[in-house]
Amino acid sequence: MTIDMLWSELAIATLREDNHPLLVRAGYMRGREYLFLGQRTLAKIARVLPEGQALERCGVAYIAAGDDFVAESASGDEVLARGTNYAALAAKAVGVAQAPAVPDPEGDLQPEEFHTPGVKTIAQIADFTGLPATSQMKSLVMLRDNQPLLILLRGDHQLSSAKLPGARQAEAEEIRNWFGADPGSLGPVGVRGIKIIADEALHGRRNMIAGANRTDYHLRNVTPGRDFTAEFADVRQVVAGDSSITDGGPLHFSRVSLLDTPERILSAAAEQNRDADGLILPAAIAPFTVIVTPVHPERLAAAREIYQRLLTAGHDALLDDRDARPGVKFKDADLIGFPYRINVGKKLAEGLVEVIERRSRKSADVPVSEISIPR
């Protein structure tokens, strides 16, 4: 059983204003709501996804980033880190940290406490000591499985929450109870009964600055492995200036969209498959593969016969039965991105219709009895 798909009955509404996003102008959505065309396309994407090479069939050029698939997008809400033969979401990526701004002091120096009144942040300590953030250890207290963790990072680095799943930052009162000092004065020396995790960028460092676990005091000459014991792990976010773990070349960063839902895949497909006139969606996900367009009202009956023949043959077709100017119909078809358009016009008297491929813009006059639309 086939169901007639007539433009006049489907409430398809396109917009002409260029200030709207393309999917809005093409009638796929309004705001965050997906309309008929959008819902139909999302359903098609959902059917395609279990198949092999699904993203290619959706017309999306993608990047494999570990277990994730992403597409480059200026409006993407994720950041991708890429090196030679390496790609990962920045939150999960691993990189080789650039060298500290100044070398560590030489010698087997012993930790030495010094007064830092009102000095709490890495930037304040750098101003106070004249030593850059790369010479400091940043201490973060996290709670995971109801157990406190002391996380150590190089002063210019940030924790990646994706690398410490299930953890939350401890509250100031919890920190005071465990360490006996305010946040901003914490460090690893003398800590007992709390697991310490030091980022790999601190491996091999020596004679650094850290909190003294005494409010308004810090220690200089703190060396990991000598002055405290820690488990080393990669827990930081990669940053510009880091090198790739594959060949030591620079990591490059770009905005991407995660291709984890039909909605995101549709957005990526729309961004990658378009021209000045609208969308150019592949047949696998276009709301309809072919639109039959009577150029003049007197051709509607003949167009309907062609349309019904396409349905019988199993094609996903739409009939533009509107009483509108040909130019309006053509512009709407281009805007929405139907892969093929069949124009039923004056040449019908010769038994011919015009078949137009949206992507290539190629057109051909084809006998009605020989209409063939690729699936």
C-alpha positions as CSV (number, residue, x, y, z in Angstrom):
1,M,0.0,0.0,0.0
2,T,1.4,3.4,-0.9
3,I,0.5,6.7,0.8
4,D,0.3,9.8,-1.4
5,M,2.8,12.4,-0.5
6,L,1.5,15.7,-1.8
7,W,3.2,19.0,-1.0
8,S,-0.1,20.7,-0.4
9,E,-1.0,18.3,2.4
10,L,2.4,18.0,4.2
11,A,2.7,21.6,5.6
12,I,6.1,22.0,4.0
13,A,7.2,25.6,4.6
14,T,10.4,27.1,3.3
15,L,11.9,30.5,4.1
16,R,13.8,32.9,1.8
17,E,15.6,35.0,4.4
18,D,19.3,34.2,4.4
19,N,19.8,35.2,8.0
20,H,18.2,31.8,9.1
21,P,20.3,28.6,9.3
22,L,19.9,26.4,6.2
23,L,17.9,23.6,7.8
24,V,15.4,26.3,9.0
25,R,15.2,27.9,5.6
26,A,14.7,24.5,4.0
27,G,11.8,23.7,6.2
28,Y,13.5,20.9,8.2
29,M,13.2,22.6,11.6
30,R,12.0,25.7,13.5
31,G,14.1,26.6,16.4
32,R,15.0,23.3,18.0
33,E,11.9,21.5,16.7
34,Y,12.2,19.2,13.7
35,L,9.3,19.5,11.2
36,F,8.0,16.9,8.8
37,L,11.0,17.0,6.5
38,G,13.5,16.9,9.4
39,Q,11.6,14.1,11.1
40,R,11.6,12.1,7.9
41,T,15.3,12.6,7.3
42,L,16.2,11.7,10.9
43,A,14.2,8.5,10.6
44,K,16.1,7.7,7.4
45,I,19.4,8.3,9.1
46,A,18.4,6.1,12.0
47,R,17.7,3.3,9.6
48,V,21.0,3.8,7.8
49,L,23.2,3.9,10.9
50,P,23.3,0.1,11.6
51,E,24.6,-0.5,8.1
52,G,28.3,-0.6,7.2
53,Q,29.8,2.6,6.0
54,A,26.8,4.4,7.4
55,L,28.4,7.9,7.6
56,E,29.5,7.7,4.0
57,R,25.9,6.9,2.9
58,C,24.8,9.9,4.9
59,G,27.2,12.1,2.9
60,V,29.3,13.0,5.8
61,A,33.1,13.2,5.6
62,Y,34.2,12.1,9.1
63,I,37.3,11.7,11.2
64,A,37.8,8.6,13.4
65,A,39.0,9.8,16.8
66,G,39.5,6.7,18.8
67,D,36.1,5.3,19.6
68,D,34.4,8.5,18.4
69,F,33.5,9.8,15.0
70,V,33.5,13.5,14.4
71,A,33.1,16.0,11.5
72,E,34.9,19.3,11.3
73,S,32.5,22.1,11.9
74,A,33.1,25.8,12.7
75,S,30.0,25.7,15.0
76,G,31.0,22.3,16.6
77,D,30.8,22.0,20.3
78,E,33.9,19.7,20.6
79,V,37.6,20.2,20.0
80,L,39.7,17.7,18.1
81,A,43.4,17.3,18.6
82,R,45.3,15.9,15.6
83,G,48.8,14.8,14.9
84,T,50.4,12.5,12.4
85,N,48.4,9.3,12.4
86,Y,46.6,10.5,15.5
87,A,43.3,12.0,16.3
88,A,41.3,12.3,19.5
89,L,38.8,14.6,21.2
90,A,40.8,17.1,23.1
91,A,39.3,16.0,26.4
92,K,40.6,12.5,25.9
93,A,43.8,13.2,23.8
94,V,47.3,12.5,25.0
95,G,50.2,14.7,24.1
96,V,53.8,15.4,25.0
97,A,54.0,18.6,27.1
98,Q,56.3,21.3,25.9
99,A,59.3,22.0,28.0
100,P,59.0,24.2,31.2
101,A,59.5,27.9,30.6
102,V,62.6,27.7,32.8
103,P,64.7,24.7,33.7
104,D,64.4,23.2,37.2
105,P,67.0,24.3,39.7
106,E,70.0,22.0,39.9
107,G,71.0,20.0,43.0
108,D,69.4,17.8,45.6
109,L,67.7,20.7,47.4
110,Q,65.5,20.2,50.4
111,P,61.9,21.5,50.7
112,E,61.9,24.9,52.3
113,E,58.7,26.6,53.6
114,F,58.1,30.3,52.8
115,H,55.4,32.7,53.8
116,T,52.9,33.6,51.0
117,P,50.3,35.8,52.7
118,G,47.1,36.1,50.6
119,V,48.8,34.3,47.7
120,K,46.5,31.5,46.4
121,T,46.4,31.2,42.6
122,I,49.1,30.0,40.3
123,A,49.3,33.5,38.7
124,Q,49.7,35.1,42.2
125,I,52.5,32.7,43.1
126,A,54.3,33.3,39.8
127,D,54.2,37.1,40.6
128,F,55.3,36.5,44.1
129,T,58.2,34.2,43.3
130,G,59.2,35.4,39.9
131,L,58.9,31.8,38.7
132,P,56.5,30.8,35.9
133,A,53.5,28.5,36.2
134,T,55.5,25.7,34.7
135,S,57.8,25.7,37.8
136,Q,54.8,25.1,40.1
137,M,52.7,22.1,41.1
138,K,48.9,22.7,41.1
139,S,47.0,20.7,43.7
140,L,43.4,19.7,43.2
141,V,41.3,17.8,45.7
142,M,38.8,15.5,44.1
143,L,36.3,13.0,45.5
144,R,35.7,9.7,43.8
145,D,33.8,6.7,45.3
146,N,33.5,8.8,48.5
147,Q,37.3,8.9,48.8
148,P,39.5,12.0,48.5
149,L,42.2,12.2,45.8
150,L,45.0,14.7,45.5
151,I,45.6,15.5,41.8
152,L,48.8,17.2,40.9
153,L,49.3,19.1,37.7
154,R,51.9,21.4,36.2
155,G,50.8,24.9,37.1
156,D,49.9,25.8,33.5
157,H,47.8,22.7,32.9
158,Q,44.2,21.8,33.5
159,L,42.6,18.6,34.7
160,S,40.6,16.7,32.1
161,S,37.4,15.5,33.8
162,A,37.0,12.9,31.0
163,K,40.3,11.2,32.3
164,L,39.0,11.1,35.9
165,P,35.4,9.8,35.4
166,G,33.1,9.7,38.3
167,A,35.1,12.4,40.3
168,R,33.9,15.7,41.6
169,Q,35.8,18.6,43.0
170,A,35.9,18.7,46.8
171,E,34.2,21.5,48.8
172,A,36.4,24.0,50.7
173,E,35.2,22.7,54.1
174,E,36.0,19.1,53.1
175,I,39.5,20.2,52.0
176,R,40.1,21.9,55.4
177,N,39.0,18.8,57.3
178,W,41.4,16.6,55.3
179,F,44.4,18.9,54.9
180,G,44.1,21.4,57.7
181,A,44.6,24.3,55.2
182,D,42.6,26.4,52.8
183,P,42.5,25.7,49.1
184,G,45.4,27.6,47.5
185,S,47.9,26.4,50.1
186,L,47.7,22.6,49.4
187,G,50.5,20.3,48.4
188,P,51.7,16.7,48.4
189,V,54.4,16.8,51.1
190,G,53.4,15.1,54.4
191,V,50.0,13.9,53.1
192,R,49.0,10.7,54.7
193,G,46.0,8.4,54.0
194,I,45.0,10.2,50.7
195,K,45.9,8.8,47.3
196,I,48.1,11.1,45.2
197,I,47.9,11.1,41.4
198,A,50.5,13.1,39.6
199,D,50.2,14.0,35.9
200,E,52.8,12.5,33.6
201,A,54.1,16.0,32.8
202,L,55.5,16.1,36.4
203,H,57.5,12.9,35.8
204,G,61.2,13.6,36.3
205,R,60.7,17.1,37.5
206,R,62.5,18.4,40.6
207,N,62.8,21.4,42.9
208,M,59.3,22.7,42.2
209,I,57.0,25.0,44.2
210,A,53.9,23.5,45.9
211,G,51.6,24.3,48.7
212,A,52.7,23.5,52.3
213,N,49.3,22.3,53.6
214,R,49.5,25.4,55.9
215,T,47.3,28.4,55.1
216,D,49.4,31.2,53.5
217,Y,52.5,29.0,53.2
218,H,54.2,27.3,50.3
219,L,57.2,25.0,49.8
220,R,60.1,25.4,47.3
221,N,62.3,22.6,46.2
222,V,59.7,19.9,46.1
223,T,60.7,16.8,44.1
224,P,58.2,14.0,43.1
225,G,59.3,10.6,44.1
226,R,61.7,11.9,46.8
227,D,59.5,14.2,48.9
228,F,56.2,12.3,48.3
229,T,55.0,9.2,46.6
230,A,52.4,9.4,43.8
231,E,50.9,7.3,41.1
232,F,51.7,8.9,37.7
233,A,48.9,9.0,35.1
234,D,47.8,11.1,32.2
235,V,45.0,13.3,33.7
236,R,45.5,16.7,32.0
237,Q,44.0,18.4,29.0
238,V,46.2,18.7,26.0
239,V,47.0,22.3,24.9
240,A,48.4,24.2,22.0
241,G,52.2,23.7,22.0
242,D,52.0,20.0,22.9
243,S,53.6,17.4,20.6
244,S,52.0,14.3,19.1
245,I,52.8,11.0,20.8
246,T,53.2,9.4,17.3
247,D,56.1,11.5,15.9
248,G,56.8,14.5,18.1
249,G,55.2,16.9,15.6
250,P,52.8,19.6,16.8
251,L,49.2,18.9,17.7
252,H,46.7,20.8,15.8
253,F,43.3,21.8,17.1
254,S,40.0,22.3,15.3
255,R,36.3,22.6,16.2
256,V,34.3,19.5,15.4
257,S,30.8,18.0,16.0
258,L,30.4,14.6,17.5
259,L,28.5,12.3,15.2
260,D,26.7,10.3,17.9
261,T,23.0,11.0,17.1
262,P,20.9,11.4,13.9
263,E,20.4,15.1,14.7
264,R,24.2,15.7,14.8
265,I,24.7,13.7,11.6
266,L,22.0,15.7,9.8
267,S,23.6,18.9,10.9
268,A,27.0,17.7,9.6
269,A,25.4,16.5,6.3
270,A,23.7,19.8,5.8
271,E,27.0,21.7,6.5
272,Q,29.0,19.5,4.1
273,N,26.4,19.1,1.3
274,R,25.2,22.5,0.2
275,D,25.6,25.2,-2.4
276,A,24.4,28.7,-2.9
277,D,20.8,27.4,-3.6
278,G,20.4,25.0,-0.7
279,L,21.0,21.5,0.4
280,I,22.4,18.6,-1.8
281,L,21.5,15.6,0.4
282,P,22.3,12.1,-0.8
283,A,19.4,9.8,-1.6
284,A,19.9,7.7,1.5
285,I,18.9,10.5,3.8
286,A,17.0,13.0,1.7
287,P,13.4,13.4,2.8
288,F,12.4,12.3,-0.7
289,T,14.6,10.9,-3.5
290,V,12.6,12.6,-6.3
291,I,10.1,15.4,-6.6
292,V,7.7,15.5,-9.5
293,T,7.0,19.1,-10.6
294,P,4.2,20.1,-13.0
295,V,5.5,23.2,-14.6
296,H,1.9,24.4,-15.5
297,P,-1.4,23.6,-13.8
298,E,-2.6,21.8,-16.9
299,R,0.2,19.3,-16.5
300,L,-0.8,18.2,-12.9
301,A,-2.8,15.2,-14.1
302,A,0.1,13.9,-16.1
303,A,2.5,14.6,-13.3
304,R,0.3,12.7,-10.9
305,E,0.4,9.6,-13.2
306,I,4.2,9.8,-13.3
307,Y,4.3,10.2,-9.6
308,Q,2.1,7.2,-9.1
309,R,4.2,5.1,-11.4
310,L,7.3,6.1,-9.3
311,L,5.6,5.0,-6.1
312,T,4.6,1.7,-7.7
313,A,8.2,1.1,-8.7
314,G,9.2,1.7,-5.0
315,H,10.7,5.2,-5.3
316,D,10.4,7.6,-2.5
317,A,8.6,10.4,-4.3
318,L,6.8,13.7,-3.6
319,L,4.4,15.5,-5.9
320,D,4.5,19.2,-5.9
321,D,0.8,19.9,-6.5
322,R,0.9,23.5,-5.5
323,D,-0.6,26.3,-7.6
324,A,2.6,28.2,-7.6
325,R,4.9,29.7,-10.2
326,P,7.5,27.3,-11.7
327,G,10.4,29.4,-10.4
328,V,9.1,29.1,-6.8
329,K,8.8,25.4,-7.1
330,F,12.3,25.0,-8.6
331,K,13.8,27.2,-5.9
332,D,12.1,25.2,-3.1
333,A,13.2,21.9,-4.6
334,D,16.8,23.1,-4.7
335,L,16.6,24.6,-1.2
336,I,15.3,21.3,0.3
337,G,17.8,19.2,-1.6
338,F,15.8,16.5,-3.4
339,P,18.4,14.5,-5.3
340,Y,16.3,14.4,-8.4
341,R,13.5,16.6,-9.9
342,I,11.2,15.6,-12.8
343,N,9.8,18.7,-14.5
344,V,6.6,17.9,-16.4
345,G,6.3,20.7,-18.9
346,K,5.6,21.6,-22.6
347,K,7.7,18.7,-23.9
348,L,5.2,16.3,-22.5
349,A,3.4,16.7,-25.9
350,E,6.4,15.0,-27.4
351,G,6.3,12.3,-24.6
352,L,9.3,13.9,-22.8
353,V,10.0,15.2,-19.3
354,E,13.0,16.9,-17.9
355,V,15.0,15.0,-15.3
356,I,17.5,17.1,-13.3
357,E,20.1,15.8,-10.9
358,R,20.5,18.2,-8.0
359,R,24.2,17.6,-7.3
360,S,25.6,17.8,-10.8
361,R,22.9,20.1,-12.2
362,K,22.8,17.9,-15.2
363,S,19.4,17.7,-17.0
364,A,18.1,15.5,-19.7
365,D,14.9,15.1,-21.7
366,V,13.7,11.6,-21.1
367,P,10.8,9.7,-22.6
368,V,8.1,9.2,-20.0
369,S,8.2,5.5,-20.5
370,E,12.0,5.4,-19.8
371,I,12.2,7.4,-16.6
372,S,14.9,5.8,-14.4
373,I,15.8,7.3,-11.0
374,P,18.9,5.8,-9.2
375,R,18.0,4.4,-5.7
